[in-house]
Amino acid sequence: QVQLQESGPGLVKPSETLSLTCTVSSASISGYHWSWIRQPPGKGLEWIGYIYESGNTNYNPSLKSRVTISVDTSKKQFSLKLRSVTAADAAVYYCARLISGSGTGLDVWGRGTTVSVSS
Amino acid sequence: QSALTQPASVSGSPGQSIIISCIGTGSDVGFYNLVSWFQQHPGKAPRLIIYEVNKRPSGVSNRFSGSKSGDAASLTISGLQAEDEADYHCCSFAGSSFVIFGGGTKLTVL
């Protein structure tokens, strides 16, 4: 059974960089797009972006200037970096797998990790 | 790009059917048959229940069904059960490899 696990600091200072990693277990990282999604407290979901095993990426236009998603296939991990964070970036961050060709069929999700932004 | 529009809340009694709408535009819901629906219980990660408008992943009850007409997608839950009480999120592909979510709908089972 495919499992995803997010890891990274739960607290980031304003203007600094948020860095998270998602580890994939019990499945190959090849052949899929891997996504990051976030959910601010009490709000809806927001797509951040995704990456293919080749390293090709697509980002939410509203975050594109601050986001980098990368992949390390040897470690079966993909990572998120969000620069210059503000209080508006505080959220639960999820990693997820995209069903090939479905566009939005995120079929496996991590449990999520809460990131707070405070000095 | 604006978020897809969902009602903030819907409710129904056990055994009834409910419909949750998800309204987009001709650039997302209306153009692509790439709409998904997610169920999210409090404190839990979202769970995919519908993808590509009306396909159900393995293990999802056939009480959940999806459809689309024009710029609006819909999720129907039939035979409502207590465990269906959750938040439901719609999601659509919007071109240029961009994905957009709705604001979420809270379903209350009376």
Interface residues (C-beta under 8 A of the other chain):
Chain A: I37 K43 G44 L45 E46 W47 Y50 N58 N60 P61 Y94 I99 S102 G103 T104 G105 L106 D107 W109 G110 R111 G112
Chain B: Q1 A3 Y32 L34 V35 S36 F38 A45 P46 R47 L48 Y51 E52 K55 P57 H89 C91 S92 F93 S96 S97 F98 V99 I100 F101 G102 G103 G104
